[in-house]
Structure formats: structure tokens, C-alpha cells
Amino acid sequence: MRPRTRVPVRACSRTRITTQGWLLTAVAAGVFSFAVMCGLLANALAATGGSGGTADSVVPADTAVVSIGAGESLWDVAASAAPEADPAAVVSRIRELNDLASGAVRAGTPLVVPVGS
């Protein structure tokens, strides 16, 4: 039997990123940043209803006093009082006009609401 000879072990060298690796990393970071910006833009448009102040978002200035019916919500009142306007904007205006902290109201409660012509 032959005696074993020891093979010297080389120290591990650090892995170096090639030019292609750096380019791939930069492109991936750019695509990720672009996707995040698109998401933020879509979120901002969704929060504003996507309207940039169109006629749909105008709440009528005239008001009337109505009584809430049983099972009726502020959304129902807004849709019937100002059918041409955006119901979400009308509900916000109703809450503002009547100092409502939430959208919960009792049947028979008189509310000041904007009315369409």
C-alpha cells in the first residue's frame, strides 16, 4: 500500500460579481422601483375616485331637511337626494352638515342633506 500524500487545501476565495451581475441587479432594482411607483399612483387614484374634479364630484349647494327611514343608510339618502352627484361625496357632505362622527343614524332622525335640482 502506498502512503497517502496530503493535498494542500486552498483558502476559499471571495465570490466576485461580474459586470453582467451588476447590470442584472441594477435592472431588477429599477423594475422593482417602477412597480412600487405604479402601485402608489394606482392607490392615489383609487383614493380620489380617479376623478380630477369632474362634474360627478360636485355636491349640490342647495339643502333640505329629510327624515331617515327604517333600514335606510346615509348612502341611500345621498343617492335619492342628489342622484346626479357622487354618493360618497354627498355622504361626506351630509356628515359634515350634521356633525356626524360616524355613518350610523337612527330611523326618524332629521338630517340636513344637499339636494340636486
C-alpha positions in Angstrom: 0.0 0.0 0.0 1.2 3.4 -0.9 1.4 6.1 1.7 -1.1 8.9 1.4 0.1 12.2 0.4 -1.7 15.2 1.7 -3.1 17.7 -0.9 -2.8 21.3 0.2 -6.2 22.9 0.8 -6.6 26.3 -0.8 -8.4 29.0 1.0 -11.8 29.9 -0.4 -11.7 33.0 -2.5 -14.4 35.6 -2.3 -17.1 35.5 -5.0 -16.9 38.5 -7.3 -19.9 39.9 -9.1 -19.3 40.3 -12.8 -20.4 43.2 -14.9 -23.4 41.2 -16.0 -24.3 40.5 -12.4 -24.2 44.2 -11.5 -26.3 45.0 -14.6 -28.9 42.4 -13.7 -29.0 43.8 -10.1 -29.5 47.4 -11.4 -32.3 46.3 -13.8 -34.0 44.3 -11.1 -33.9 47.3 -8.7 -35.3 49.6 -11.4 -38.1 47.2 -12.2 -39.0 46.9 -8.5 -38.9 50.7 -8.1 -41.2 51.1 -11.1 -43.7 48.6 -9.8 -43.8 50.3 -6.4 -44.4 53.7 -8.0 -47.2 52.3 -10.2 -48.8 50.9 -7.1 -48.6 54.1 -5.3 -50.1 56.0 -8.2 -52.9 53.5 -8.6 -53.6 53.8 -4.8 -53.7 57.6 -5.0 -56.1 57.5 -8.0 -58.3 55.0 -6.2 -58.4 57.1 -3.1 -59.6 60.2 -5.1 -62.1 58.1 -7.0 -60.0 58.6 -10.2 -61.7 61.9 -10.9 -59.8 65.1 -11.2 -62.6 67.3 -10.1 -65.1 66.3 -12.8 -68.8 67.3 -12.7 -69.6 63.9 -10.9 -67.8 65.0 -7.8 -69.7 68.3 -7.4 -72.1 68.2 -4.4 -75.2 70.4 -4.8 -75.2 73.6 -2.7 -79.0 73.6 -2.0 -80.0 71.7 1.1 -83.2 70.3 2.6 -84.2 68.5 5.8 -85.2 64.9 5.4 -86.1 62.2 7.9 -84.2 58.9 7.9 -86.5 55.9 7.2 -86.2 52.5 8.9 -83.4 50.5 7.3 -82.1 53.5 5.3 -78.4 54.4 5.3 -76.7 57.6 4.6 -75.7 56.2 1.2 -79.4 55.6 0.3 -80.3 59.2 1.4 -77.4 60.6 -0.6 -78.4 58.6 -3.7 -82.0 59.8 -3.6 -81.3 63.4 -2.5 -78.7 64.1 -5.2 -78.8 61.4 -7.9 -76.5 63.2 -10.3 -73.7 63.6 -7.7 -71.2 61.1 -6.4 -72.8 59.4 -3.4 -69.6 59.2 -1.5 -69.1 62.9 -1.8 -72.7 63.6 -0.8 -72.4 61.3 2.3 -69.3 63.2 3.3 -71.2 66.5 3.0 -74.2 65.1 5.0 -71.8 64.0 7.8 -70.2 67.5 7.7 -73.5 69.4 7.7 -74.9 67.4 10.6 -71.7 67.0 12.7 -71.9 63.2 12.5 -68.9 61.3 13.8 -69.9 58.1 12.1 -72.4 57.0 9.4 -74.7 55.4 12.0 -78.1 57.2 12.3 -81.4 56.2 13.8 -84.7 56.0 11.9 -86.7 59.2 12.2 -83.6 61.4 12.7 -83.9 64.6 10.7 -80.8 65.4 8.6 -79.8 68.4 6.5 -78.8 67.0 3.1 -77.7 68.5 -0.2 -80.4 68.2 -2.9 -79.9 68.1 -6.6 -82.1 70.1 -9.0 
